[in-house]
């Protein structure tokens, strides 16, 4: 029985963290909204899920990206089965979720419901402090995880770095020297056979200006 | 062996969600930084935990509030033992975590490292949209969970409502009519014997202007 993933069909966004795990494991899944449109989510939203992504596995509806990965990890061979190690990896994944929210808020510090142009001045302030204070703190923290035994957390770190390179090419270029292991992780993950096939396929939606990672020149000073 | 909770000793903050579970269950625990100061966290921060709160249970170090509650829930009798139901409750808890971050960002939309006064105008905008769009969405979502079988999620909903009443008394007063079950939940939780004893004790740190829930008259129009 394939897994059903529900997420916006035109962006990588939070759903991509789940797609990477399913693809790397070669798990059978349907990206439901890409097949049937976003209205397929309606019967779940506000009920079993506050927002997307959510995963449907038989009768089980699992909301929240990190929760989905906690569930899938051990089942797909992307995490050990012992509870202690699963909790540890989940703690890392939840910290990635926090990091991702901070990235989102660099371009939408006031409200997701307003346009970027309506919150540009606040975005400039928030992005500058994010790049100065928060990015190095997260990078340093995950630098130590880069070398660990492979797990779904590494797929998510790959996605974070790829996204950050898209959104903040100048800042990330400056980071290359300091966080070598973390940045080298990207090549290692991208070379995994099933993942490489996925990244080269049309199933991989390109990063774009509607997603969580967005490139605005004024937020990333050279 | 008592649990060791590490969190800031002078605010409720995220740590309070863990304290409520430990107190309601009558579990033996030490609030380590209140006994030994915040430097007790140093050997864990940036290593096993990116930030506090984290819980130490024997050799296990568990970071992230929702992760801690996932771990404690079934052990303390505050969640069923079946995996499906644990994942469902965890999904709710992670949504509470998102809600809490949005509450925090109403007064600190630009950066946690700046004073409120330095981001007051952005805070005013963010708080207005939060109260108009996001608060009703979260309240409506959790209104349906209020009646469910008691779990640690209800303790966290109690904390959210108490905090929101402190921060936004006018907005919450207007919400009383619409989200009756959720708001009634507060009284039911507060009447649980062990929790009532905790709330009346000096262990319960009062809500204050250094925490996540803060009252600024200009963010909560009458």
Interface residues (C-beta under 8 A of the other chain):
Chain A: X46 X47 X48 X49 X50 X51 X60 X61 X62 X63 X64 X66 X67 X70 X71 X84 X87 X88 X90 X91 X94 X95 X98 X101 X105 X109 X110 X111 X113 X114 X119 X122 X125 X126 X129 X130 X133 X137 X138 X140 X141 X144
Chain B: X46 X47 X48 X49 X50 X51 X60 X61 X62 X63 X64 X66 X67 X70 X71 X84 X87 X88 X90 X91 X94 X95 X98 X101 X105 X109 X110 X111 X113 X114 X119 X122 X125 X126 X129 X130 X133 X137 X138 X140 X141 X144
